[in-house]
């Protein structure tokens, strides 16, 4: 049987990676897999499933403030840009009727199209780049450093860690109007941005000590390195950051007119502007 590029990538270690079909559980994966499909590696599928578990975050009367008193509202939407064009455009859409923007098993919202019902993105709470950096720190400065990184990745996969599991995914809006209505931070600071560097730095600081048990095991020449505690720390961090992202939105939207996940790690604390620390 042929092996996909996703599975054969060194980051996933072909023989350790496992893709569970039609379920969120049982997968082992350490690299992002963007296409929407009903399998454990698809972070968009996992994010949708997590949203179903937390539908009260998105459903009910959450959107009543969007375009209140109007029939139409102009929002930003994603598009595939031609060379030199922006990746987004503005479009006039109907003000949402009750349940039109809800997440549910009976609608196609938050699944294959990132623009349905509005522009949203599936946020990795622990981003891939930060996990990769933390793993790389184990072998940093050592002659066999890359081999050590692969050993660590193998250990995480053996324990069943899945970077793309719904526990580590969070659907976040891109439009200010929607984010403010939901009291959630926007995924990115602006629609032209591709990343959230201050958020990444914050997570990286939390991950910096996670792999110390692995280093200690190696320094003490233990035959069996224990990766289960590392996996448990990663999963607990995802849960803790999820709660703090929600807290961030509720707290900052009360006093500000723009909030994104970058604000979890403010540039500096200004008088009259509150920040949230994890």
Secondary structure, DSSP 8 states (H G I E B T S, - for coil): ----HHHHSTTT-TTT-B--BTSSSS-BB-S-B-S--SBTTBHHHHHHHHHHHTGGGTSTTTTTTTTTT-SEEEEEEE----TTS-SEEEEEEE---TTTT---TTS-TTSS-TTSSS-EEEEESS-HHHHHHHHHGGGTT-TTHHHHHHHHHHHHHHTT-BTTSGGGEEEEESSHHHHHHHT--BSSSSTT----HHHHHHHHHHHTTTTHHHHHHHHTT-SS---HHHHHHHHHHHHHHHHHHHHHHHHHHTT-S--BGGGGG-SS--TT------
